[in-house]
Amino acid sequence: SALRDKGWKATELGPNELADPREDFAGDTYFGPKGSFCLGPDLGGFAATNAMTTVPTIVVFFATLRSKESLLGAHRGSEELFLALKCSLAFLYLMTTYFLWRAALTEPGILPRNPPDAKPSLPEGCDDAPDLKICHTCNLVRPARSKHCGSCNNCVELFDHHCPWLGTCVAKRNYAYFALFLTSEVVLIAFVVFLTVLRFQAEYEVVEEREEEENSQTRQRLLNDTLHGGGGGGHLKRPPSGLDDYDDAFFGGGGTQQHEPPPPPGAASSSSARGVARDFVSLLIADASWPLGAACVAVGLAFPVASLLVFHWRLAAIAQTTNESVRGVYRHHPNRHNLGCRRNCAHAAVSLFAKTPPSRLTPYFDAYARAQDAQRHAEERFAGLLFQQQGARPPGADKASNGSSSSSSSRLLRVAGFDP
């Protein structure tokens, strides 16, 4: 209990018990078998990020991209272009989800903690520096640019920040995946907005065509009523006062009839535009409510995600981490990691596609796996020797050998590799 109070999760071990690194170095994170993945404590934020990425994409894929006519209109584009747009959306979503999960499940760079009764030491392979500090929770000397994360309860190497939307820290080993996730997320949002604009344009063209068809039918019906109306004697019926051309052509135009004044210029087109806009909004609400909702979600996510991406571009240009920028570490003295904007950006671009640095916990997981294998082989050997000894005894020898069973088991354990 004293070890647990000091942050050391492993219980006191017996002589033949093994220390599981998932208990020794986990902090408040969860490690998969053999350290295959590392999951942070903020599972709710990670689930929310997946939902905000997946739900709008599914809506766009099945509602906005419902058919070629609904997206590109009846007279534009082709089936090949429509299929290419669907495949591009699926590719961008899969790429974004891949980088999201890699950033969330990659061990960020946890430093192995020392037992509370050991002397604090600098982790192997870390450079000595004048600004090193001792972490009393992990009982180690923190390397430069490292920090103890209060959310994960671990010291993390080259710590950038704790991301609640990933549920884990962003640091040395998963920063590249985080940056690629932000970039792909911004591209995905822009592509969703582009597809939604195409859908709205197609809907607007449908409304315009419908309005034009209704106006054409109205003009044709009015002309027919004017030319063939009246009912008797073949006399022409005087058209409405607004049709001055017909009035002048068929009734002389210079008579004493009193005509209503013509509408002001642009009044008809303004009324028609208002009708088209009203019908367009009605059609969007009735036929494209899901695409409209997905577009609103995408636009709502665009500003914060794009702002975060630009912020990290700036950090890459000045060779700082989020933790250093927020705390103002280099406000009063120069940054020895700053090599100039061009070289900083080049280094950041190369690091995005470089191989992920090895985890400092891997040797502990490998040693634990080897110890487990050795223990399993020793137990199998012990069981085989015990089976051979029991199978070689004659019937009825069990009662005579009760007194010597403990000594035989001890001898077999020593043969199998255990020291009872």
Summary of the structure (lengths in Angstrom):
residues: 420
radius of gyration: 38.1
end to end distance: 26.3
largest distance: 141.3
contacts: 1150
relative contact order: 0.10
helix: 58%
strand: 5%
